[in-house]
Amino acid sequence: MIKRLLLALASASLLCINSAHAGDNPDADLVLLTENFPPYNMARNGKNFAQDENINGIATDIVREMFKRAEVTYSLTLRFPWERIYKLALENPGYGVFVMARLPDREKLFKWVGPIGPDDWIMLAKADSKITLQTLDDARKYRIGAYKGDAIAETLAKQGLKPLVVLRDQDNAKKLVNGQIDLWATGDPAGRYLARQDGVTGLKTVLRFNSAQLYLALNKDVPDATVAKLQAALDQLRKDGTVDEIMARYL
């Protein structure tokens, strides 16, 4: 009996900790989580933790306007790493995470609102690299840098390419120019934006191997009516040109 009570108390404490870490507002309909993934989402101060108005980017601005038009309240927290916020959104009712590639193995895990924007998957090399690739299989013999927990890294691993993963995708830009990796598997435009932020320019695309669409992923317990309102608001944003206007601010 005492053991069961202690387990119950521990579970309750963990739930409280998760909510505190997410920075959620108890009056909000949804708790939204995101990460530093420029130019889609980013902390204004460049840190790995930010809340509400201290977060900007293409997706952040679109999501804000979408929730405003749908009249759905929310709290927004940017934190690190991706794997953690993914797990929080997956396991906690009323949570959501963006932006996420909508892939077949994730389809039934979440409810989806989108697409918010494109994310082409590319292999970048140094400007003076002699590497040429026709297919993804051609990259098998090279050292490939990727971002831990990201859909790109997971796809490469499933195909046996064994990417060298880091906790921050921007670290791969410096690893590439320093010769620690031969190729950087990343998203476009995100990878180039991150590289420029770290003073790395002149990288060249040697392969474009996939094209994904990025979404807001909501916990499966979020009501269908809420999902429908948000989708309708996003569709209207795209129809009236607001999405294009937001993207033009950053690209």
C-alpha positions in Angstrom: 0.0 0.0 0.0 2.8 2.4 1.0 4.7 1.5 -2.2 1.7 2.2 -4.4 1.2 5.6 -2.7 4.8 6.5 -3.2 4.6 5.6 -6.9 1.4 7.7 -7.3 3.1 10.7 -5.6 6.1 10.3 -7.9 4.0 10.2 -11.0 2.1 13.3 -9.9 5.3 15.1 -9.2 6.7 14.2 -12.6 3.5 15.6 -14.3 3.9 18.9 -12.3 7.6 19.1 -13.3 6.7 18.6 -17.0 4.1 21.3 -16.9 6.4 23.7 -15.2 9.1 23.0 -17.7 6.7 23.7 -20.6 5.8 27.0 -19.0 2.1 26.4 -19.6 -0.7 28.8 -18.7 -3.4 26.9 -16.9 -6.0 29.1 -18.6 -4.7 28.2 -22.1 -6.5 25.7 -24.4 -3.2 24.3 -25.6 0.4 24.2 -24.5 2.7 24.7 -27.5 6.3 23.7 -27.6 9.0 24.5 -30.2 12.8 24.5 -30.6 15.4 26.7 -32.2 15.0 25.8 -35.9 15.6 29.0 -37.8 14.1 30.5 -39.8 11.0 28.7 -38.8 11.2 29.1 -35.0 13.9 30.8 -32.9 14.5 32.6 -29.6 15.1 36.3 -30.0 18.0 36.1 -27.6 19.6 33.1 -29.3 19.2 31.0 -26.2 17.8 27.5 -25.8 14.9 28.6 -23.6 12.4 31.3 -24.4 8.7 31.9 -23.9 5.8 33.6 -25.7 6.9 37.0 -27.3 10.6 36.1 -27.0 10.1 33.6 -29.8 9.8 34.5 -33.5 10.3 33.0 -36.9 8.2 32.0 -39.9 6.3 29.2 -38.3 5.9 31.0 -35.0 4.4 34.0 -36.7 2.0 31.8 -38.7 1.0 29.8 -35.6 0.3 33.0 -33.7 -1.9 34.4 -36.4 -3.6 31.0 -36.9 -4.5 30.7 -33.2 -5.7 34.4 -33.1 -8.1 33.8 -36.0 -9.3 30.5 -34.6 -9.8 32.1 -31.2 -7.9 29.3 -29.4 -5.8 30.3 -26.5 -2.3 28.9 -25.9 1.0 29.2 -24.2 4.3 29.0 -26.1 7.7 27.8 -24.9 10.9 27.2 -26.8 13.2 24.7 -25.2 15.9 22.2 -25.9 16.4 19.4 -26.9 14.0 18.3 -29.6 13.6 14.8 -28.3 12.3 16.1 -25.0 9.6 18.4 -26.4 8.6 15.7 -28.9 8.0 13.3 -25.9 6.1 15.9 -23.9 3.7 16.6 -26.8 3.3 12.9 -27.5 2.4 12.0 -23.9 0.5 15.0 -22.5 -3.1 15.8 -23.4 -3.5 19.5 -24.5 0.1 19.7 -25.8 1.4 20.4 -29.3 4.8 20.8 -30.9 5.9 22.6 -34.1 7.3 22.4 -36.7 7.4 18.7 -37.3 7.8 16.7 -40.6 4.7 14.6 -41.2 6.0 11.2 -41.9 4.2 7.8 -42.2 5.6 6.4 -38.9 4.4 9.5 -37.1 1.0 9.8 -38.8 -1.1 8.0 -36.2 0.8 9.4 -33.2 -0.5 13.0 -33.5 -3.3 15.2 -34.9 -2.0 17.5 -37.6 -2.5 21.1 -38.7 -0.7 22.3 -41.8 1.3 22.4 -43.9 3.0 25.4 -42.4 6.0 25.3 -44.8 8.4 23.1 -46.8 11.5 21.4 -45.6 13.6 19.9 -48.4 16.3 17.5 -47.3 19.7 18.1 -48.7 23.3 17.1 -48.4 25.7 20.1 -48.0 29.4 20.0 -48.6 32.2 22.6 -48.5 32.6 24.8 -51.5 35.8 23.2 -52.5 34.6 19.6 -51.9 35.0 17.1 -54.8 32.1 15.0 -53.6 29.4 14.3 -56.2 26.3 12.3 -55.4 23.6 10.9 -57.6 21.7 9.0 -55.0 21.5 8.8 -51.2 23.3 5.4 -51.4 26.4 7.2 -52.9 26.8 9.0 -49.5 27.2 5.8 -47.6 31.0 6.0 -47.7 31.2 9.5 -46.3 31.0 10.9 -42.7 27.5 12.5 -42.5 26.5 14.9 -39.8 22.9 15.2 -38.7 20.7 16.5 -35.9 19.8 14.0 -33.1 16.1 13.1 -33.0 15.4 14.8 -36.3 13.4 13.1 -39.1 16.4 13.4 -41.4 18.8 11.6 -39.0 16.2 9.0 -38.3 15.6 8.3 -42.0 19.4 8.0 -42.7 19.8 5.6 -39.7 17.0 3.4 -41.0 18.7 3.2 -44.3 22.0 2.2 -42.7 24.0 5.4 -43.3 24.9 5.8 -39.6 24.9 9.6 -39.3 27.1 11.3 -36.7 24.5 13.2 -34.7 24.8 16.4 -32.6 22.4 18.1 -30.2 22.3 21.3 -32.2 22.1 21.2 -36.0 24.1 24.4 -36.3 27.1 22.6 -34.8 27.3 20.6 -38.1 28.2 23.8 -40.1 31.5 24.2 -38.2 32.2 20.5 -38.2 31.8 20.5 -41.9 34.2 23.4 -42.6 36.7 22.0 -40.0 36.8 18.6 -41.8 35.2 16.6 -39.0 32.4 15.5 -41.3 32.3 15.2 -45.1 28.6 16.0 -45.6 25.8 17.7 -43.6 22.3 16.3 -43.9 20.0 19.1 -43.1 16.9 21.0 -44.2 16.6 23.7 -46.7 16.2 26.7 -45.9 17.0 25.9 -42.3 20.5 24.6 -42.8 21.8 27.5 -44.8 20.2 29.9 -42.3 21.9 28.2 -39.4 25.2 28.2 -41.2 25.0 31.9 -41.9 24.3 32.6 -38.2 27.5 30.9 -37.3 29.4 32.8 -40.0 29.6 29.8 -42.4 28.8 30.6 -46.1 29.6 29.1 -49.5 28.3 25.6 -48.7 27.1 23.8 -51.8 24.2 21.3 -52.2 25.4 18.0 -53.6 22.2 16.1 -53.2 18.5 16.9 -52.7 17.0 13.7 -51.5 13.6 14.3 -50.1 10.9 17.0 -49.7 8.8 17.1 -46.5 6.1 19.4 -45.3 6.2 20.8 -41.8 3.2 20.8 -39.5 1.9 21.6 -36.0 1.6 18.2 -34.3 -1.0 18.0 -31.6 -1.5 15.4 -28.9 -4.2 12.8 -30.0 -6.4 13.9 -27.1 -6.9 17.4 -28.5 -10.5 17.7 -29.6 -11.2 17.3 -33.3 -13.2 20.5 -33.2 -10.2 22.5 -32.1 -8.0 20.9 -34.8 -10.6 21.8 -37.4 -10.8 25.4 -36.3 -7.0 25.8 -36.5 -6.9 24.1 -39.9 -9.6 26.4 -41.2 -7.7 29.4 -39.9 -4.5 28.3 -41.5 -6.2 27.7 -44.8 -7.6 31.2 -44.7 -4.1 32.6 -44.0 -2.8 30.9 -47.0 -5.7 32.0 -49.2 -5.4 35.7 -48.3 -1.7 35.8 -48.7 -0.7 36.2 -45.1 1.5 33.1 -45.2 3.5 34.5 -48.1 3.9 37.9 -46.4 5.3 36.2 -43.2 7.7 34.1 -45.2 9.0 37.2 -47.1 10.0 38.8 -43.8 12.6 36.1 -43.1 13.8 34.8 -46.5 
